[in-house]
Amino acid sequence: MAEATARRRRRRAHDHQSGNTGPEQLPWRHIVNPNPPLAPLSAEQLAEIHDMSMRILEDHGIEVVSDRARDLYRKAGAVVDDDTHIVRIGREAVMETIAKAPDTFTLTPRNPERAIEIGGNTINFGLVSGPPNVHDRVSGRRPGNFDDYQTLIKLGQHFNIIHFFGNQAVAPTDMPPNSRHLDTYRVNLMLSDKVFSAVSIGSGRTRDAVEMIAIARGKSLADLVDEPATFTNINVNSPRKLDTEMADGAMQMAALGQATIVTPFTLMGAMTPVTLAGALAQQNAEALFGIMLTQLVRPGAPVIYGAFTSNVDLRSGAPAFGTPENGKANVIGGQLARWYGLPYRTSACNASNCVDAQAVYETEMALWGAVMGHGNVVYHAAGWLEGGLVASFEKLIVDVEMLQAMAEFLKPIDLSRDAFGIEAIGDVDPGGHFFGSPHTLERYRDAFYEPIVSDWQNNENWQQAGGKDGTERATALWQAALEAFEAPAIDPGRVEALDAYIAQRKLEIGDDEPTSPIELP
């Protein structure tokens, strides 16, 4: 405990000396879940889901649009119909192939101190990714733009509880769609030193990410094969379709030795059967099928079992998140990933239209499922709103609060002799108090988690301070974080090389879609 206290005091001193006046926060750290994972299903029930999943692959198959991907499955023993693009494959080939994937690996960004461990009992929280719109209480709801993108990356870099960036924190709709990935990658590398995701649409966007990270790290592509730095997330177009862009993105990443998350987009009642059993069987079949593709390209390539199973509102067809069914799916997805010896990606989402109680309780429901299911990569953990249509600055701050509290909840309990305070108990008279106890005074600054959003004043003082609710306080906090933001240093020579690469690639791309040849190992 003394060591932890000293670290926090050094952090405060550093922040004061550097002029960092942003919200006080927890230090960067690797989070390990010390608790056993929830296991709502028995071994027999997991085996039943596995069997049903294998029957889907054997009897019904997956439509694979990519010619190259179909050829890889064919060579692995699959029955391929080139007219319908349906690929059917036996369970023995599936299990033999996915067994080659690692159960743990490390992703190292340009700052090695920000490396993240994927697998085992580690948990990594990611910023919202992919919405077309953005919202804050100052400027309102609007289509995402490049300035907003930079703001979100700054906030994600500033808060230590955010471990990685997913696929584009918000779509910069004011940028050319065929080349804006180059500009967003540059922002990721200039304003952050954390792990970020490659855009998964096709081989060109994924390769550009790896090339640019290699430049920023002073490495070659060959170096990164053995020291992966990034990942991409591909979605199976549920039900049972793997399109060319997703397949090409996965194959390119595997060929370069980088990580791929394979995530079926499975909403019960729309993309899967309405039952949780049917959804889990389909999710599992689609995930294993995509994972198999990465191992056919490069055996041992890092890969993550992804799950994104929730339900729809059957009255409107709208997606719902943070539901009991979503929470169960998050937990069971972890059971399935462990069944196959794979790292696990899950999410913490909500369907609220504003930063209100619904946004919080739905996110917390999903988050508990993700954590108790031992998710290693928790996508959309900060800033997700409107079922993924909006990246919200205020929701990001509220989520940072919840994630920090969750991280503190997961810290091991100090049961040292000093922590028991037996002498302090003896020194305080019966019916007395511990406020003035030396044991308390030595620890009061760091005894408990200090929230950044919560207001613990009594009602009278709260009213005198303006009577602001949590969402209003979150507005002030993201503004303070932006004022305190400092971009991490990067070698000027590497910046020059990055800019030269971007300029050359924009010339090559022109008005076309970015592509790259996939050179299989």
N, C-alpha and C positions, 0 to 999 in steps of 0.2 A: 504494500500500500504506500509506503514511504517513497518508493521509486516512482509510482504512478503520480503521486502528488508533486514530486519534483519535476517530472516531465511537464505537467500542466502549468506549473509556475514558470518554467523556462519558456513554454509556448507563449504565455501571457507577456512575459518580458520581451520576447522577440517581436510579438505583434505591436507592443507599445513602441519599441525602438524603431521599427520599420514604418511606423505611421499607419498600420493596419487598424482602422477603426470599425471594421465590419463586425457583424454579429459574432460574439464569442461562440466557439464551437468545439466539438471533440477533435482530437488530433487524428490524422490519417492513421489507420491501422488495418491489418488483416483481421477479418471477423471470422471466428470459428464457432460453430454451433456445438456447445458441449452436451446438449441433450440428445437422447435417442430419438430418431425420427418416428413420427406417428405411423402406425401400420394398420389402417382400418381393414385391409384385406388379408386373408390367410394365404399361406403358400399355395393351397389348393385353388383358391379363387384367382390368384395371379396366374397360375398355370392355365386356368380356364380362359382368361383374357388372352394369354399367349397363343393358345390353341386356336381361338377364334380369329385372332390376327393372322395367323399363318394360313388359315382357311381362306381369308380374304385375298391374300397374296397368291395362293395356289389356285383358287377357283375363279376369282373375279379379276384379279390383277389390277395394275395401275396403268393409266394412259401416260406414255412417255413421248413427248413431242420431239425431243432432240434425237437426231439420227445417231450421233456419237454416243449418247448415253444408252440408247437401245442396243447398240453394238457391244458395249461393255457388259450389259446384263446378259446378252446372248452368249458371249464368251464364258460367262459364269454359269451357264446351264439353263438360263431362262427360256421359256417358250415365248417367242416374239411374233406378233402379228403386225407386219409392216403396213397393212391396209388400215387397221383400226388404231395402230400404235399401242395396243394393249400388251403389257409385259406380265407374264405369270411366272412365278419362281417358287421352287420348293423350299421348305423350311430348313432342310439341311444346308443348302447353299447360303441361305440368309444367316444362319447362326454361325457357320464357319467363317463367313466374311466379316460380320460385325465383331467377332471375337478378336480381330486384329487391332481394333481401336483402343487407344490408351484410356485408362480409367481416371488419370489425372495428368495435367500438364500446366505449364506456366506461359502466360503471355507477357512479353516485356516491351513496353512502349519506349519512347526516346529517353525517358527518365527511368533508369532501372529501379529506382526506389519506389516507383509506382507500379511495379510488376504485380500481377494478380495471379493467384493460384486458382485453378479450375478443377473441381472434383473434391472427393472426400467430404469433409464437414465444413468446408469454407463457404462463405456467403459473400457475393459481390452484388452491389446495388447499382443499377444503371439509370441514366436520365431518360425521360420520355423520348421517343423517337418516331418519326414518320408523319405526324399530323400535318394537314395542309394549312391549318389556321393557328393563330396565336391570340392570347388574350391577357390583358392586365387591367387593373382598375384605373390606370391613368389614361390609357389610349383606347381601351375597349377591344372588341373582337374584330379581327382583320385577317386577310390572307397572309400567310407567312412570307417574310421578305428577308433579304440578306442581313440587314441590320438586326432584326430579331434573332436570326440564327446566331450571330456573334454574341448577342446578349445572353442567350441560353448557354452557349459554350463557356462564357465567362462565369456564369453562375455555377455551372457544373464543375468547373475547375476550382472555384473558390471554396465550395463546400466539400470537406474531406470525406463525408459519408458517401459521396458519389464516387464509385470506383471506375466506372467506364461510361462511354457514350455509345448509344446504339446508332442505328441507321438514320442520320440527319435529324437533329433535335426538332426541327420544323422544316418543311419544304420551302426553300427560298424561291417563291414563285415569280419573283422579278428577275430571275437569272435564266439563261438558256438551259432548257432541260437536258440537252445532250452533253453539256460540258460543266454544269454547275457543281458536279461532284468534285471536280478539280479545285474549285474555289472553296468548297466546304472542307475538303481535306486540308487545304492550306490553313484555314482558320483553326481546324483541330490541332494542327501541328504548331501554329504560332501562338495561340492563346491557351493551349493546354499541353500538359505532358503526360496525360493519362491514356489508357487504351481506348481506341475508338473502333467502330465497325466500318468495314467496307460496304459500299452500296452493292446489293446483291444482284442487281439487274444486269445480267450478262457478264461476259468475261473481261471486257475492257474496263469497266468501273472497278471491279475487284483487283485486277492487276495494277491499275493506277494507284490504288491505296497502298499496296505492298511496295511498289516502286518508290513512292514518296516517303513512306516510313523508313525504308532502307536508306534513302538519302539523308533524312533527318537524323538517323542514328549513325551515319557514317559507315554503313554496312553495304554488302552486296546482297542480291537476291539469294545467292547460294548460302550466305551466312544465315539468312532468316529461315531457311528450311529447317535448320537444327535449333533455331532460337525464335520460335514463332512470336509475332508481335501483334497480330490483329485477328479478327474473326469476321464472318458475315453471317447473317441470318436469312435462310431461305424459307419461304412458305410453300408447302404443298398446297396446290389449289384444290382444296377439298370440295367435293369428294373425289378422291382417287385420280388426280391429274397432276403431273409434274411437267411444267412448261419448259420451253427451251431456255429462256432467260435464267430461271432459277437453277436448272441443271447445269448450264454453262458457268454460272457464278460459283456453284459448289465444286465443279470439276477444276476450275481455274485455281481456286483456293487450295484444294487438296494437292494439285500438282505443284504448288509453290510451298507446300508444307504448312499452310496456315489453317486456322480453325474454322469449321462450319457448324452453325446451329441449324438443325433440321426441325422445323416447326410446322406441323399441320395446323391449318386455320379451321378449327372444328367448333362450330357453334351448334349446340344441340337443337334439333327441330328445323334447322336450315341446311347446314353442311353435313350433318350426321343424323342418324336416327334420333328420335326425341328422348331416348333413354340414355342414362349415364353408361350403362353396360355397353350399348352399341357404339356410343361415342368413344369410349376408351379403347374398344377393340379396333375401331377405324383409325383413331389417333395413333395407336401403337403400330398398326400395319404400315401406315404412311410414313411415320418417323423412321422405322427400321429400314424401310425401302430406300429412303433418301440417305440414311447413314451408310447403307451398303454401297451406294454409289461412290461416296468419298473413299471408301476402302478399296474399291475396284480400281480407282485412279492411283492411289498411293497407300498401300497397306501401312497402318500405323499413323496416318494423318490424324491430327487432333479433330475431334468431332464431339458435338454435344446433343444429347437427346432433348428436343424441345417439345413443350406442350403448351397449348393455348386453347384449352377446352372450357367453354362456358355455355350459356344458353341464350336463346332469344326470348323476347316478349311475344308470345304466340298470338296476342291480340293485335300487335302492330308489325311484327317482324323485326323490330329494332333489337340490336345486340344489348345484352345485359351482362354486367360484370360485378364482381364482389358479391355474388349470390351464394347461397349455401352449396349449390351444385358446383359452382366455380371453385369454391374453397375445397370441396371434396376432391375435385379433379386435380387441383394443385398438389394435394397430399398424395393421391394415388399415382400421379405422374412420377413423383419421386420414388415410390415403390417400384414402378416399372423400370425406371432408369437404373436403379440399383440391381434389379433382377438381371439386367444385361451388362452390368459393370460399366456403366457410362455416366459421365457428368450430366447434370440436369439443369435445363433452363425453364423458368416459369415466369410469371408476371404478377404485378399488383395493380390492377386496373379498377376503374369505376365508370359508371354511365351517367353521372350527374352533369347537368348543364351549367353549373356554377360551383364555386368553392363554398360548399355548405355542409350541413351535417351528413347528407347523403354521400357526398364526395368522400368524406372521411370514413364513415362506417363501412362503405363498400370497399374502399381501398384497404382498410384495416382487416376486413374479412379475408380478402384475397391475399394480403401480406402474411397473415397468420398461416394460411394454407401453404404459402410458398416457403415460409421459414420452418414450419413443423414438418413439411415434406422434404426438408433439406435441399432446397433449391440452391445450386451453386452460382447461378446467374439469374438475377431477378430483374427482368426487363421492365421498363416503364414504371420504375419505382418512384420517380419524382417528376411531377408536372403534367401527368396525363389527365385529360378532362374530356367530357362529351363523348365517351366511348372511343377515344382516340382521334377525334376530329380536331382537337385543340390542345396546344401546349400552353399551359397557364403559369405565369410567373408566381402568382400568389399560391397556387396549388403546389408548385415546386417547393416553396418555403414551408408550407404546412407538412408536406411529405418529408422534407429534411428533418423536421421535428420528430415525426413518427419513426423515421429510420434511425435517428440517433437514440431515441428511447429504446428501440428494439435492440440496437447494438449494446446498450447498457444492460438491458434485460439478459442478454446472452453472456455477459461477462461472468467468469467463475466467481463464486462467493469466497471472500477472504475468511478463512477459518483459522488464521494464525492466533497465537496466544494473545498478542496485543489487541487483535480485533475483538476478542471476547470481552475485554474491559472488566475483568473480574475485580481488579483493585478499585476501579471507578465505581462499580456497583457497591462495594463495601464502603467507599468514602461518602456516598450520598445517603442521607438519612431517609428512613422510610417516610413516604409521602412527600419527599423533596423533589428536586429536578436536576437535570444534567446540563442545563444551559451553561453554567459556569465551571463545569468539570474540566480539569486539564485534558482529559481524554477527548472531550468534545472540542475544546479550543484548539487542540493540535490538528483537528481533522475537519473543522467546520467548513472551510473553503471548498473542500473536494469530497465531502461525505456523500453527497447526493447528486444525481443528475440535475443540471441547471438548464431548464428549457429556454429556447430562444423565442418562442411564440407565446407560450402561456403567460397569463397575468394573474399573479397570486395575491394581489392587493385586495383589501376588503372593499365592499361596494362603495363606500363613501369616497375613498381615495381613488378608486377606479373611475367614478363619475367625475371627480375633480380633474383627473388626468385626460378627460375627453371621452370617456366611456366607449373606447374603441373595441370592436370585436376582433376575433383572431384573424379574420381575413384582412381587415384594415391594418392590423399590426404587421401582417405579412408583407403588405405593400411597402411599408417603411423599411422592412428588413431587406427585401431584394434591392431596394435603392441604395441602402447602406453597403450591401455587399458589392454592388457595382462600383461605388465610389472607392472602396478599399481594394478593388481588383488590381493585381499586378501580374502581367504576363510572365511566364517562366522564361528564363534566358535560353537563347539558342545561338549556336555559332553562326556568325554572319555569312561565312562561306557556304554553309549548308542552306541558308535561306536563298542565297544567289543561285545555287544549284537547283533548288526546288522551283524557283521562279522560271528558270530556263527550261526545266522539264515541263512545267505547266504550259508555257508559251509554245513549245514544240508540239505537245499533245493537242492543243487547241487548233493548231494549224493542220494536224493530221486528221482531226475529227471533222472540222468544218461544220457542215450542216447534217452530217451523218451521225448514226449511233456509234458510240465508242466500242470498238472491238479489239480483241487481242487473240492471237493464235494460242490454243491450249496445247502446250507441249507436254505430253504424258511422260512421266519418268520411266 
